[in-house]
């Protein structure tokens, strides 16, 4: 499976697939992580939850891989991002 760990070792492939350098991706991930954690905590601590925290479907991908897959999807589906 394509993952951030594999693509980090191949910077040219990373750039061609995502449109970002590995360094820029790391910067974006560092900016994205606190916002993601805050939103997740707000979502999990809302008073009208049906299940306790930890109940329900678990994420299959790590946060860096989720961001990578989102970038890949946006690059492939958006006519603006195409070269």
C-alpha distances in whole Angstrom, upper triangle without the diagonal:
4,6,10,10,9,11,14,15,15,17,18,15,14,18,17,14,16,20,20,20,18,22,22,19,20,24,22,20,23,25,23,23,26,27,24,25,29,28,26,29,31,29,29,33,35,38,37,34,34,32,32,29,26,27,25,21,19,16,13,11,13,15,14,11,13,15,12,11,15,16,14,15,19,18,18,20,23,26,27,24,24,25
4,7,8,7,7,11,12,12,14,15,11,11,14,14,11,12,16,16,16,15,18,19,16,17,20,19,17,21,23,21,21,25,25,22,24,27,26,25,28,30,29,29,33,34,37,37,34,34,32,33,30,27,28,26,22,20,17,14,11,13,14,12,9,11,13,9,9,13,13,11,13,16,15,15,18,20,23,24,20,21,22
4,5,5,6,9,11,11,13,15,12,10,14,15,12,12,16,15,15,13,16,17,13,14,17,16,14,17,20,18,17,21,22,19,21,24,24,23,26,28,27,27,30,32,35,35,32,33,31,31,28,25,26,25,21,18,15,12,9,10,11,9,6,9,10,8,9,12,12,11,14,16,16,17,19,21,24,24,21,22,23
4,5,5,6,9,10,11,13,11,9,12,14,12,11,14,13,12,9,12,13,10,10,14,13,11,14,17,15,15,19,20,18,19,23,23,22,25,27,26,27,30,32,35,35,33,34,32,31,28,26,27,26,23,20,16,14,11,10,10,7,6,9,9,7,9,12,11,11,14,16,16,17,20,21,24,24,20,21,23
4,6,5,7,9,11,14,12,11,14,16,14,14,17,15,14,11,13,15,12,12,16,16,14,16,19,18,17,21,22,20,21,25,25,24,26,29,29,29,32,34,37,37,35,35,33,32,29,27,29,27,24,21,18,16,12,11,12,9,9,13,13,11,13,16,15,15,18,20,19,21,23,25,28,27,24,25,25
4,6,6,7,10,12,10,9,13,14,13,14,16,15,14,12,15,17,14,14,18,18,16,19,22,21,20,24,25,23,25,28,28,27,30,32,31,31,35,37,40,40,37,38,36,35,32,29,31,30,26,23,20,17,14,14,15,12,11,14,14,12,13,16,16,14,18,20,19,19,23,24,27,27,23,23,24
4,5,5,7,9,7,5,9,11,9,10,13,12,11,9,12,14,11,12,16,16,15,18,20,19,19,23,24,22,24,27,27,27,30,32,31,32,35,37,40,40,37,38,37,36,33,31,32,31,27,24,21,19,15,15,15,12,11,14,13,10,12,15,13,12,16,17,16,17,20,22,24,23,20,20,20
4,5,6,9,9,7,10,12,12,12,13,11,9,6,9,12,10,10,14,14,13,15,18,18,18,22,23,22,23,27,27,26,29,31,31,32,34,37,40,40,38,39,37,36,33,31,33,32,28,25,22,20,16,15,15,11,12,15,14,11,14,16,15,14,18,19,18,20,23,24,26,25,21,22,22
4,6,9,9,9,11,14,14,14,16,14,12,9,12,15,13,13,17,18,17,19,22,22,22,25,27,25,27,30,31,30,32,35,35,35,38,40,44,44,41,42,40,39,36,34,36,34,31,28,25,22,19,18,18,15,15,18,17,14,17,20,18,17,21,22,20,22,25,26,28,27,24,24,24
4,6,6,6,9,10,11,12,13,12,10,9,12,14,13,14,18,18,18,20,23,23,23,27,28,27,28,31,32,31,34,36,36,36,39,41,45,45,42,43,41,41,38,35,37,36,32,29,26,24,20,19,20,16,15,19,17,14,16,19,17,15,19,20,18,19,23,24,25,25,21,21,20
4,5,5,6,9,10,10,11,9,7,6,9,11,11,12,15,16,16,18,21,21,22,25,26,25,27,30,30,30,33,35,35,36,39,41,44,44,42,43,42,41,38,36,38,36,33,30,27,25,21,20,20,16,16,18,17,14,16,18,15,15,19,19,17,18,22,22,24,23,19,19,18
4,5,5,6,9,10,10,10,8,9,12,13,13,15,18,18,19,21,23,23,25,28,28,28,30,33,33,33,36,38,37,38,41,43,46,46,44,45,44,44,40,38,40,38,35,32,29,27,23,23,22,18,18,20,18,15,17,19,16,15,18,19,16,17,21,21,22,21,17,17,16
4,5,5,6,8,10,10,10,10,14,14,13,16,18,18,18,21,23,22,24,27,28,26,29,32,31,31,34,36,35,36,40,41,45,44,42,43,41,41,38,36,38,36,32,30,26,24,21,20,20,17,16,18,16,13,14,16,14,12,15,16,14,14,18,19,20,20,16,16,15
4,6,5,6,8,7,7,7,11,11,9,12,15,14,15,18,19,19,20,24,24,23,25,28,28,28,31,33,32,33,36,37,41,41,39,40,39,38,35,33,35,33,30,27,23,22,18,18,17,13,13,15,13,10,12,14,11,10,14,14,12,14,17,18,19,19,15,15,15
4,6,5,5,5,5,7,10,10,10,13,14,14,15,18,19,19,21,24,24,24,26,29,28,29,32,33,33,35,37,39,42,42,40,42,41,40,37,36,37,35,32,30,26,24,21,20,19,15,15,17,14,11,14,14,11,11,14,14,11,13,17,16,18,17,13,13,13
4,6,6,8,9,11,14,13,13,16,18,17,18,21,22,22,24,27,27,26,29,31,30,31,34,35,34,36,39,40,44,43,41,43,42,42,39,37,38,36,33,31,27,25,22,22,21,18,17,18,16,13,14,15,11,10,13,13,10,11,15,15,16,15,11,11,10
4,6,8,10,11,14,14,12,15,17,16,17,20,21,20,22,25,25,23,26,29,28,28,31,33,31,33,36,37,41,40,38,39,38,38,35,34,35,32,29,27,23,21,18,19,18,15,14,15,13,10,10,11,9,6,10,10,8,9,12,13,15,15,11,11,11
4,5,8,9,12,11,9,13,14,12,13,17,17,16,18,22,21,20,23,26,25,25,28,30,29,30,33,34,38,38,36,37,36,36,33,32,33,31,28,26,22,21,18,17,16,13,12,13,10,8,9,9,6,6,9,9,6,9,12,12,14,13,10,11,12
4,7,10,12,10,9,13,14,13,15,18,18,17,20,23,22,22,25,27,26,27,30,31,31,33,36,36,40,40,38,40,39,39,36,35,36,34,31,29,25,24,21,21,19,16,16,16,13,11,13,12,8,9,12,10,7,11,13,12,13,12,8,9,10
4,6,8,6,6,10,10,10,12,14,15,15,17,20,20,20,23,25,25,26,29,30,30,32,34,35,39,39,37,39,38,38,35,34,35,34,31,28,25,24,20,19,17,14,14,15,12,10,13,13,9,10,14,12,10,14,16,15,17,15,11,13,13
4,5,5,6,9,10,11,12,14,15,16,18,21,22,22,24,26,26,27,30,31,32,33,36,37,41,41,39,41,40,39,36,35,37,35,32,30,26,25,21,20,18,14,15,17,14,12,15,15,12,13,17,16,14,17,20,19,20,18,15,16,16
4,6,5,6,9,10,10,12,14,15,16,19,20,20,22,25,25,25,28,30,30,31,34,35,39,40,38,39,38,37,34,32,34,33,30,27,24,23,19,17,15,12,13,15,13,11,14,15,13,14,17,17,16,18,21,21,23,21,18,19,19
4,5,5,6,9,10,11,13,14,15,18,19,20,21,24,25,25,28,29,30,31,33,35,39,40,38,40,39,38,34,33,35,34,32,29,25,25,21,18,17,13,15,17,14,13,17,17,15,16,20,19,18,21,23,23,25,23,19,21,21
4,5,5,6,9,10,11,12,14,17,17,18,20,22,23,24,26,28,28,30,32,33,37,38,36,39,37,37,33,32,34,33,31,28,25,24,21,18,16,13,15,16,13,12,16,15,12,15,18,16,15,19,21,20,22,19,16,19,19
4,5,5,6,9,10,10,12,15,16,15,18,20,20,21,24,25,26,27,29,31,35,35,34,36,34,34,30,29,31,30,27,24,21,21,17,15,12,9,11,12,9,9,12,12,10,12,15,14,14,17,19,19,21,19,16,18,19
4,5,5,6,9,10,10,13,15,15,16,19,20,20,23,25,25,26,28,30,34,35,33,35,34,33,29,28,30,30,27,24,21,21,17,14,12,9,12,13,10,11,14,15,13,15,18,18,18,21,23,22,25,23,20,22,23
4,5,5,6,9,10,12,13,14,16,18,19,20,22,24,25,26,28,30,34,35,33,36,34,33,30,29,32,31,29,26,23,23,19,17,14,11,15,15,12,13,16,16,14,17,19,18,18,22,23,22,25,22,20,22,23
4,5,5,6,9,11,11,12,14,16,17,18,20,21,22,24,26,27,31,32,31,33,32,31,28,27,29,28,26,24,20,21,18,15,12,10,13,13,9,11,14,13,11,14,16,15,16,19,20,19,22,20,17,20,21
4,5,5,6,9,10,10,12,14,15,16,18,20,20,21,24,26,29,30,28,31,29,28,25,24,26,26,23,21,17,18,14,12,9,7,10,10,8,9,13,12,11,15,17,16,17,20,21,21,24,22,19,22,24
4,6,5,7,9,10,11,13,15,16,17,19,21,22,23,25,29,31,29,31,30,29,25,25,27,27,25,22,19,20,17,14,11,10,13,14,11,13,16,16,15,18,20,20,20,24,25,24,27,25,23,25,27
4,6,7,7,9,11,12,13,15,17,18,19,21,22,24,28,29,28,31,30,29,25,25,28,27,26,23,20,22,19,16,12,12,15,14,12,14,17,15,15,18,20,19,20,23,24,23,26,23,21,25,26
4,6,5,6,9,10,11,12,14,16,16,18,20,21,25,26,25,27,26,26,22,22,24,24,22,20,17,18,16,13,9,10,13,11,9,12,14,13,13,16,17,16,18,21,22,21,24,22,20,24,25
4,6,5,6,9,10,10,12,14,15,16,18,20,24,25,23,26,25,23,20,20,22,22,20,18,15,17,14,11,8,9,12,11,10,13,15,14,15,18,19,19,21,24,24,24,27,26,24,27,29
4,5,5,6,9,10,11,12,14,15,16,18,22,24,23,25,24,23,19,20,22,23,22,19,17,20,17,15,11,13,16,15,13,17,19,18,18,22,23,22,24,27,27,26,30,28,26,29,31
4,5,5,6,8,10,11,12,14,15,17,21,22,21,24,23,22,19,20,22,22,21,19,17,20,18,15,12,13,16,14,13,16,18,16,17,21,21,20,22,25,25,24,27,26,24,28,30
4,6,5,6,9,10,10,12,14,16,19,20,19,21,21,20,16,17,19,19,17,15,13,16,14,12,9,11,13,11,11,14,16,14,16,19,19,19,21,23,23,23,27,25,24,27,30
4,6,5,6,9,10,10,12,14,18,19,18,20,19,18,14,15,17,18,17,15,14,17,15,13,10,13,15,14,14,17,18,17,19,22,22,22,25,27,27,27,30,29,28,31,33
4,5,5,6,9,10,11,12,16,18,17,20,19,18,15,16,19,19,19,18,17,20,18,16,14,16,19,17,16,20,21,19,21,24,24,24,26,29,28,28,31,30,29,32,35
4,5,5,6,9,10,11,15,16,15,18,18,17,14,16,17,17,17,16,15,18,17,16,13,16,18,15,15,19,19,17,20,23,22,22,25,27,26,26,29,28,27,30,33
4,5,5,6,9,10,14,15,13,16,15,14,11,12,14,14,14,13,12,16,15,14,12,15,17,14,15,19,19,17,20,23,22,22,25,27,26,27,30,30,28,31,34
4,5,5,6,9,12,14,12,15,14,13,10,12,14,15,16,15,15,18,18,16,15,18,20,18,18,22,22,21,24,26,26,26,29,31,30,30,34,33,32,35,38
4,6,5,6,10,12,11,15,15,14,12,14,16,16,17,17,17,21,20,19,17,20,22,19,20,24,24,22,24,27,26,26,29,31,30,30,34,33,32,35,38
4,6,6,9,10,9,12,12,12,10,12,13,13,14,14,15,18,19,18,16,20,21,18,19,23,22,20,23,26,25,25,28,30,28,29,32,32,31,34,37
4,6,9,10,8,10,9,9,6,9,10,11,13,13,14,18,18,18,17,20,21,19,20,24,23,22,25,28,27,27,30,32,31,31,35,35,34,37,40
4,6,9,8,11,11,9,8,11,13,14,16,16,18,21,22,21,20,23,25,22,23,27,27,25,28,31,30,30,33,35,34,34,38,37,36,39,42
4,6,6,10,11,11,10,14,14,15,17,18,19,23,24,23,22,25,26,23,25,28,28,26,29,31,30,30,34,35,34,34,37,37,36,39,43
4,6,9,11,11,11,15,15,16,19,20,22,26,27,26,25,29,30,27,28,32,31,30,33,35,33,34,37,38,37,37,41,40,40,43,46
4,6,9,10,12,15,14,15,17,19,21,25,26,27,26,29,30,27,28,32,31,29,32,34,32,33,36,37,35,36,39,39,39,42,45
4,6,7,9,11,10,11,14,16,18,21,23,24,23,27,27,24,26,29,28,27,30,32,30,31,35,35,34,35,38,38,38,41,44
4,7,10,11,9,10,13,15,18,21,24,24,24,28,28,25,28,31,29,28,32,33,31,32,36,36,35,36,40,40,39,42,45
4,6,8,6,7,11,13,16,19,22,22,23,26,26,24,26,29,28,27,31,32,31,32,36,36,35,36,40,40,39,42,45
4,6,6,9,12,13,16,19,21,22,22,26,26,24,26,29,28,28,31,33,32,33,36,37,36,38,41,41,40,43,46
4,6,8,11,11,14,17,19,18,18,22,23,21,23,26,26,25,29,30,30,31,34,35,34,35,39,39,38,40,43
4,7,9,8,11,14,16,16,17,21,21,19,22,24,24,24,27,29,28,30,33,33,33,35,38,38,37,39,42
4,7,8,12,14,17,18,19,23,22,20,23,26,25,25,28,29,28,30,33,33,33,35,38,39,37,40,43
4,6,10,12,15,17,18,21,21,18,22,24,22,22,26,27,26,27,31,31,30,32,36,36,35,37,40
4,7,9,12,14,15,19,17,15,19,21,19,19,23,24,22,24,27,27,27,29,33,33,32,34,37
4,6,9,11,12,16,15,13,16,18,17,18,21,22,21,24,26,26,26,28,32,33,31,33,36
4,6,7,9,12,11,9,13,15,13,14,18,18,18,20,23,23,23,25,29,29,27,29,32
4,7,10,12,10,9,13,14,12,14,17,17,17,20,22,22,23,25,28,29,27,28,31
4,6,8,6,6,10,10,9,12,14,14,15,17,19,20,21,23,26,27,24,26,28
4,6,5,6,9,10,11,12,14,15,16,18,20,21,22,24,27,27,25,26,29
4,5,5,6,9,10,11,12,14,15,16,18,20,21,22,26,25,22,25,27
4,5,5,6,9,10,11,12,14,15,16,18,20,21,24,23,21,23,24
4,5,5,6,8,10,10,12,14,15,16,18,20,23,23,20,21,24
4,5,5,6,9,10,11,12,14,15,16,18,21,21,19,21,23
4,6,5,6,9,10,11,12,14,15,16,19,19,16,19,21
4,5,5,6,9,10,10,12,14,15,18,18,15,17,19
4,5,5,6,9,10,10,12,14,17,18,15,16,19
4,5,5,6,9,10,10,12,15,15,13,15,18
4,5,5,6,9,10,10,14,13,10,12,15
4,5,5,6,9,10,13,13,10,11,14
4,5,5,6,8,12,13,11,12,15
4,5,5,6,9,9,8,10,13
4,6,6,8,8,5,7,10
4,6,8,10,8,7,11
4,6,9,8,8,12
4,5,6,7,11
4,6,5,9
4,6,8
4,6
4
